[in-house]
C-alpha cells in the first residue's frame, strides 16, 4: 500500500459520489476511508450503498462523537492513528474535489523523492482547467512543475508525510477551531519540513461544494460573515 486516503463528507451527495468513484479508480494501491460527518439520512444510505459496491471503509462520526459537525479534528486524529499504524503517509481528498488517474500516485512519488516534505498539495482547477480557489495565488507559477512555499496549503487534495505525522501529534489540535489546514501547514514549516504545491498535478475543485452554506461568501458576504463570526462557524 502507498498511503491512507480519507474523505470527510457532509452531504453534497452528487459531488461526494464523484469524489469517491474517482479515488477508487485512481492508479495505485491505497487504503480508503470515508468519514460521514452528521450528513442526512439520505446521504448515509447512499454512502452505505456505495460502500457495498466499491469496498471503502465507512465511518459514521455520529457513532463516535456527540460533537456537532464539523468534526475535522476527529477525522484528522483517527486518520493519523491509522496512518501511523500502517506506516504510511496520509492523503486528504475533500468531497468537492475530483482527482485524476495519476493524482494520488503523483503525490506519493513526489513525497518519496523529496524526503523533507511535510505537506504536498495538488493544484486546484475549475471545470475549464484554470487555476482556482484556494490556489489562485499560485497562478503565476503555472509553468513550473512544483512550487516550494511558506504559504498555507489547503486540504483539498494534500498528502501529509509519514515523517511529519510521526513528529506532530494531532491530539494537540485546538478543539475550539473547525479547520486545521493553515495550522498544520505552519507546524510543518516550524518543524523543519518543506511544503509544496504540484502545478503539474491538477484536480477539479468545486469550491465549498462540501459545505454549501459557505457559498454565501460570494452570494451574500454580509450574511456569510455574520454566520462566521456571530454564529461561531468556520473557525480557522
Steps between C-alpha positions, in 0.01 A plus 500: 500500500614855423290717733187540709246711309212668684198705398291691755136518383221742584214436254553653149423145394543520122846660519599267785421189298707637211788559740479145636476339158800695367711394799397137461601514133832674561833337420678335793421308817340686790294446811194723462286636785188714470392690812131593500464809719135514608360500147132443429342155509487507120875558475571234761300240306665596171847472654418158639383387156817638342710321761342167404586559134847651537638358824637805680493537878206710622484669839189681626635760740167526682579154638833622644437855622210715618680812382303669220645530152763598390719235662819548300714462811355155565555401137862613514569323829347170386678526166836571660458195723417280198789638296757452777381148570535418129831688466362706213449866404152652516319653201192717558263540205199714582157423361494796260812373319529253213843345457649374177640154439855595597428751779549280806796313356656834401475638852661188647777496240587865567511447877720194463740692275510798738553361852478842668137530389247582771202575281454487123178604327357459151416828325126567473330577167148591397297315237678691225846402619591836656663534842231587755436550872679438732817508289442810289814648661705231324372581151821689420696173536295306244810429288677325788454136598520555876505805724662500843298736717460648845139588417222294652396187313139396475387147581307479171737229380811484715748240621634522855828312522564210734800685648286798596222278637759332723624835628180698563217350706156606377363459850657845554260663253298788643150366568352850468578504126310344209773481234869422534668532161663835584614382843645173372668675206673733745597217736664316213723798428572563870625144533741534210297335225427639154156557347436486126221548248519285186405718204514206257255288702159671468177394666151630429376706796146628549561755778301443817300223336541299820364787714232674289427769761848642430383602151351795687851648499443583132122539483436685826828586676328692778296195598808277461706706744206521737486119512879475518554743787171511690381144452842348572535337158811445292765555767854474358 
